Every structure is written in structure tokens, then in C-alpha cells.
Amino acid sequence: MDEENNSRKGVRITPLKILLNGTVLAVIIAVPAVIVTIITHYVLQTNLIITLSCGIMTLFIAMGLGYKVAKKLATI
């Protein structure tokens, strides 16, 4: 049934589109957490617990942003 709706609208889902959307979402989620972890550990030189806590909080925030971006990418 989904294929019928897609063919009517002229929207074509290709493996390349799925790969690119997944890559964009992975970058949006992973890069901020890695940057925050590196900054808190090496630049601010905080404890490991504080560093991990900041990284995990950043991951949750980035996942929320990634969810919104995924909705927009699904409509393109």
C-alpha cells in the first residue's frame, strides 16, 4: 500500500537517499557529544564522572534534535 502512495506522488525512495539521511542523523547525534566530551575532559580537565555526564546529556539533547530533523528528512 505504501508503494502505491509513493508511486502516485512521484516520490521515489532509493538506497542512496536512505544512506544519506542516516549519515546526516548520525553526524547530528554523535559529533556534538564527542566535542563536548573532548572539551570537558581535555580543555576544562574535569573528573571522568562529570565528563561522562556532560556527554550523556548532550547525547539526549542531540537525539531530540535528531528526531525533529528525521521528521523533516522523511518528508523530503
Number of C-alpha atoms within 10 A of each C-alpha: 5 7 11 9 10 12 10 9 9 9 12 10 11 8 9 9 13 12 11 11 15 14 12 14 19 14 12 17 21 15 14 16 21 14 13 18 21 15 14 18 18 10 9 10 12 13 11 12 10 14 19 17 13 16 21 16 13 21 21 13 14 21 17 13 14 19 13 11 15 15 10 10 15 10 7 7
